[in-house]
Amino acid sequence: MTIPRNRIATIALVAAHVALLNGVFAVGFSPESRENDERAKWHRGEATTWSAIRLYFSKNYDERLYYELANLTLGFSVSAERALDTGSRLLDKLAPFDPPRARLPYRDIPIEYPALALLAFIPPRLVTALWGGDFTDYQHILGLFLTAFTLGSIFFAYRTLRRLGLIGRRGPVPLLALSLLFHFGLGVISTHRFDPLVAFFVAAMLDALTAGRLKTAAILLALGVSTKIYPLFLAPLLVIPTLVDRRFADAARSGAVFSLALALVNLPPLLASPSGYVAMLSFQGERGVLMESTYGSILLVAHVLFGYDVTRTLTHGSWELVSSASSTLVSLSHIVLPAAIAAVYAAFARAILKNKEATARNILALDAALAIVAALLAFSKIFSPQFVLWLFPLAFLSTHHRKRRVVALITAAFLTQIYFPRAYPILYQTFNPALVTVLFLRNAAVGFLFFDALVGLWRSKARHA
């Protein structure tokens, strides 16, 4: 019996994902004290080449936050030193940490994430508790857990493209190969943040949407919003076609299913602690101009080229830029971002009016999803490195000019890894011109994805059933 080459290549690429995300990107040191010793040697120029490579790809602080949040929720013992080492404002208010007791998120633990984000933190901790595993074990289990969601996103992307007749004779091989290149480019944050979970829900939602399963898509969208807020802006993609076709009952049913699913997940924590849950929702709105946003990179370029006065301040766990133009840029973001998203909705509705054929409409929905998420990254005052994962696998699902959009996304991934995480201190401490240039180009690549997808929607040609 001969195994088809495509199947061998598919298995090999899946194994490569697991090896990359949980081998190369998880070769840190155990115990933590040894990692600290090796890091000190690195800074003194005494580390071996292999130690330097392991340190470069080692885990970083967000996993410490996830680990201690899971411990607090489950009532396990908490390390005050590790919790405070996260640099988060959220855990530094929780002393004393003993005696261990179960704490209720939002009421007893002030966290910045929606309710379903805990799905990424708690199960890996429960797994490691089976054998009394430590933080290093948790890192590996969390990596495997998030790798599974990454592969799930690829599965749904492949199924969507196959349904639309856009998969060639090589099957999922090109998609897996490009995904591997993207994650290699992005580096350690590929499985060191919980964003693969929400990307999974978005990919599954788009798969259901293109299959005509609106209720399923509405439920998956609610799960995505309950993990991170940004999928909420994709909701109009479910209702605009039904409104254009005057299928108001379908639109109402989709809205009702979405609202019910959203309420089932979020009402319990909201009722348990209204003030804590509202504080979570308002957390992002309190931020200023983040250094890595498009507005922040423009300020840094002005600083490098013209000596414009810019300083930094650490708030909400991130570096914000302070200048005479900061408040103006915050106000500008409140205008530009809604306008950009409204432009996508308008272009999508216009294209839907011209296209009655189901496949054409599904393709338009995929392009609109890419444009919306790219707008959220390019024009918001907030842009953290892991947000690049939101564009995965949307650029791969995009069908118009897919090659150049995939190139733009992979370029953004590689540019992100150049400055984060290892060169990040150099960027925020010195505003290094080379790193400022890298940051500006990364944001330009994301901006290109938005404009290219928007123009593609606007220029879409009519196709009738």
N, C-alpha and C positions, 0 to 999 in steps of 0.2 A: 504493500500500500504506500503510495507516494503522497506526502503532505504538500499541499499547494504552497508555492513560494510566498504568496501574500499572507498566508496564515502563519508561516514561520516568521516572516518579517513583523507581523502584528504582535505575536507573542514576544519577540525579541524587543520590540519598542516599548511594550507595556512593562517588561522586566527592566528596561533601561530607565523608565520613569521611576520605578520603585528604587532602583539603585542610585539614581541621581538625587532624588528628593530625600532619601533616607540613608544613603551611604555617603556620597560626597558631601551633601549638605548637613550631615549629622555626625561628622567625625570629630566632635569636640572631645573634651577630656573629662574623665571621671576619677575621683570626685571633683567637686567644684574648686576645692582648694588647689588642686594641681593645675587646673585651668588658669587660676589667678597667678600662680607661680610662673607658668609658661608665658602668660601675657606680659608679666614684668620683664622676663628675659627678652621677649620680642621688642619691647620698647627700648631696651638697652642694647639691642642689636646682637644678642647672644643666642637667639633661638636657631634651631636647625631648620633647614629648608622644609622638612616634613611638618615640623611643629608650626611653622609659619603658615603653611597651607591649611592645616587643621584649624588654626585660630581664625584664619580668614573665613572659612566656611562654618565656623562654630555657631551655635545658637546665640540668640540675644535676648534682651530683657523682657520682651512681651510674654515669652513663655513663663517667666518667673511670675508675672502678674496672673496669667491664666491658672498656673499651678496653685497659687495661694488663694485665688478666688474660688477654685474648686474645693480646696481644703476648708475654707471658711464656710462654704455652703453645706458641705457634708459633715462638718463638725470634726474634721481631722486636725492634728497638730499643725500649727502655723509657725513658720520661721519669720520672726520680726525682721531680722537682718535682710533676708531675701526679699521680703515684701517691700521694705523701704528701698531696696536696691533697684526696684522697678522704675524709679523716677516718677511714679504716678502720684498725683495728688489724692487719689482715691483710697489708697491703703494706708497712707500715713496718718489717718485719723482713727485707725482701728485699735491702737494700743489701749489697754494691754491685750495681748493675744492669748493669754492663758486665763482660766482653763479652757480647753477646747470645747466648743459647743456648736451645734448647727445654727447657722445664721441665715436669715431670709434675705435674698437679694432685694435691693431697693429700700427695704425697711431697715435692715441691720447693716447692709453693705452698700455703700454708695458707688455704683458702677455706671459707666458711660455707655454700655451696650444694651440693645433691645433684648427682650426676654429669651428668644430662641438662640442667641449667641452662646448661652450656657451649654447648649447641645454640643458645642465644640470643646468645651473645657472639662465638663464633668465626666462623660463616659471614659475618656482615657485615664482619668484619675481612679475611677472605679476598677478599671482593668488592672492597673498597677497595684491597687490595694489587695488584689487576690494573692499576691506573693510578697506583700510588704515592700514593693518597689520604691525607689527614691526618686528625686527630681530628674536625674539622668534617664531613668527608665521612662518617666513620664514624657520627656522630650521625644524619645523614640516612638512611643505609642501614639502621641499626638501627631507626629510626622506621618506615621502610617495611616492614621485616621483621616487626616486632611489629604493625603495622597489618594485615598479611595474616592474622596469627593472630586478631586481633580480628574481622575480617570472616569468618574461618572459624568462629569461635564463633557468630556471628550466623546463618551458614548452617545449622549443626547445630541450633541452637535453632529456626529456622524449619522445618526438616525434621521435627523432633520434634513440634512443635505441629501441623503439617499432618497427620502420621500419626495424631495423636490427634483429628483433626477440629476443631481449635481455631483454625484460620486462616480469617478471613472473606474476603469478596470482594475486599478490597484487597490480599491477598497479603502479601508481606513489608514493605510500606510502613510500617505502624504500628510494627513491630519495629525497623526501621532508624531511623525518626524518634526513637523513644524512646532507642535506643542513642546516637544523635548528641547528644541532650540530656544523657544521662548522662555521656558523655565530655567534653562541653563543661563540665558542672558540675564534674567531677573535675579537669580542667585538665591541667597539664603532665605529671603522672605517668602519664597514660593510656598513653603510649608511651615513658616514660623509665625504666621498670622492666621486668623480664622476666616479670612476672606474667601478661600476656596469653597467654604460651605455655602455662602450666599451666591457665589458664581454658579454653583451646582443647581441651586433652586431656580436661578434665572435661565440657565440652559434647559432645564426640565420644563419650565414654563413656556419657553419659546417652542419647544418640541410639541407640547400639548396644543399650543395656539395654532401652529401650522398644520396640526392634524384635525383641527376643527373641534377640539374638546375644550370648549370655553370654560365650563365649570371647573374642570381639572386645572386649567391654566390659572383660573382665579384663585384656587386654593394654593397652588404653588407660589403664586405671586404674593399672597398673604404670608406664607412662610418665609419668603425672601425678605419682605418688609419687616417681619418680626425678628430677623437676624441682623440686618442693617437697613437703614431707612431708604437708601437710594432707589431700590426697585419700585418704590411708590410712583416714581415718575414714568415708569413703563406702563402703568395701568391704562392710560388712554389708548394704547395699542389694542386692547381688548374690546373697547367700546366704540371707537371711531368708525370701524367698518360697519358695525350694526346700526349706528346712527345714520350713516350715509345711506344705507339700504332701507332705512325706516323700519328696522326690526327692533322696535323699542322694547318689546317683551324680552328679547334675548339680552339686550343691554341691561335691563332691570334685573334679570336673573343673575347675570355675571356679577353685577354690583352687589347684589344681596349675598351671593355665595362668598365673595371676597370679604365683605364686611363681617359676615358670620365667622369665617375662619380667623380673621384678624382679631375679632373679639374673644374667641375661645382661647387664643394664645395669650393675649395681652390684658384681658380684664382681670384675671387672678392677681398678677403683680400690681396692677393699678389699684385694685380695691385694697390690697394688703398695705400699700404705702403710696397714696396719691401724690404726696409731696416728693417722695423719692423717685417715682416714675416720671413726674413732670420735670424734675431736675435732670434726669437722663435725657429727656427730649430737648431741653433747652441748652444742654452742654455745648453742642457744636455752635449754636447761635451766639454764644458768649465770646467766641474766639475772634481775634483780629486777623490781620493779613499774615498767613503762614509763610515762612521763608520759601517753601518749595512750590507754592502756588504760582500761577502765571503772573499775578500782580507782584508777588514777592520777587520773582526772577527779574521782572522789569526794574524794580527798585534796586536790585543788586547790580544789574547792568549799568544803571545810571550812576551808582556808586563807583563802580570800577572805571567807567569811561570818563565821567565828569566830576568825580569827587563829591557826589551828592551825599548829604549827611544821612546815614542810616545806622541805627543801632538795633540790637536784638534783646529780647526778653523771653524768659522761659515761663510760659503760662499754659495751663491745661495739658501739661506734659509734652508740649511742642514749642518750637522756637518761632516766635512771632517777630516781625520787623516793625520798628517804630521810626517814623519819619514825619515830616510836615504833611506828607500826602497820604498817610496811612488811613485816616478816617475817610478821606475822599475816595480812596480805592475800595474801602469796605462798602460805602454807599454805592459806588459804581458797580460792584459785584452784585448788589441787590437789584440792579437794573439789567445788567448785561446777561446774567444767567437766566432769569425768567424769560427775557426776550429771545435768547437762543433756543430754549426749550420750546417756547411757543412757536418759533419759526419751524421747528421740526414737526410739531403737531400739524401746523398749517400745510406744510409740504406733503406730509403723509396723507392728510385728508384730501388734498388736491389730487394726489396720485391715485388714491383709492377711487375717487370719482371717475377718473379716466380708465380705470382697469376693473373689469368685471370678472375676469378669469381668476379662479381661486389660487392657482400656483403663483401668478404674478403678484397677487395681494400678499401672499405669504412672504415672498421675496422682499417686498416693500417693507413689511413689518420687521424683518431681520435688519434691513438697512437703517430703519428708523430707530431700532433699539441701539445700534452702534452709535448713531448720531447723538441720541439722548445721553448715553453714559459718557461719551467723549465730551459733551458740553458740560456735564457735571464736573468733570475733572479740569477742563480747560478754563472755565469761567467762574468757578467757585473760589472763594477766598481760602479754602482748605484743600490741600492736596498732600496726602501722606504717601510714602513710597509704595506701600502695599495696595494702594488704590489702583495701580496699574493692573492688578489681577482682575479688576472688574471688567476690563476690556477683553478678558479671556473667557469664553472662546468667541466673543461677538465679532471680532475682526475676521475670524476663520469662517463664521457663518455668513458674513457679508458676501454678496454674490456679484455686485457690480465692482469692477476694478479690484477684485479680491487680492491679486498679487501685490499691488502697491500698498494696499491697506495692511496686509500681513507684514510686509517689509517695514512699514511705519511703526507697527506695534512692536515687532521684535527689536527695532532700533531703539524705541522708547525703553524697552526692558533692559537692553545692554547699557544704555546711558544712565539708567537708574542705578544699576549695580556699581557703576564707576564711582558715584559719590556716596552710595549707601550700601552697607552700614559702616565700612571700615574707614572711609575718607570723610565721613559725616562730621566728626569733630573739627577737622581742618576747615570744612566749609563754613560752619557756624561760628567758629572762633576767629577766622582770618578773612572770610569772604574771598577766598582764593580765586583769582581771575579765571584760571583754567576750569575749576569746578563750577564757577558761576556760568561759564559758557556751556558746560555739559548740562547743567540744570535748565538753562534757557532753551537749548536744543531739544531736550526731552519734552518740555512743555510745548514747543513748536510742533513736534511730531504728533502729540495728542491733539493739538489744535488742527493739524492737517486732517486727522481722522474725522473730526467733526465737520469741517467744511467740505471735505470730499464726499462724505455720506449725505450731507444736506443738499449739495448740488446734484448728486446722483438722484435723490428723491425728486427734486424739483424738475429735473430733465427727463424723468421716466416717461417712456412712450406708452401710449394706450395699447392694451391687449385685451380683446374681448373674447368671451367664451364662445 
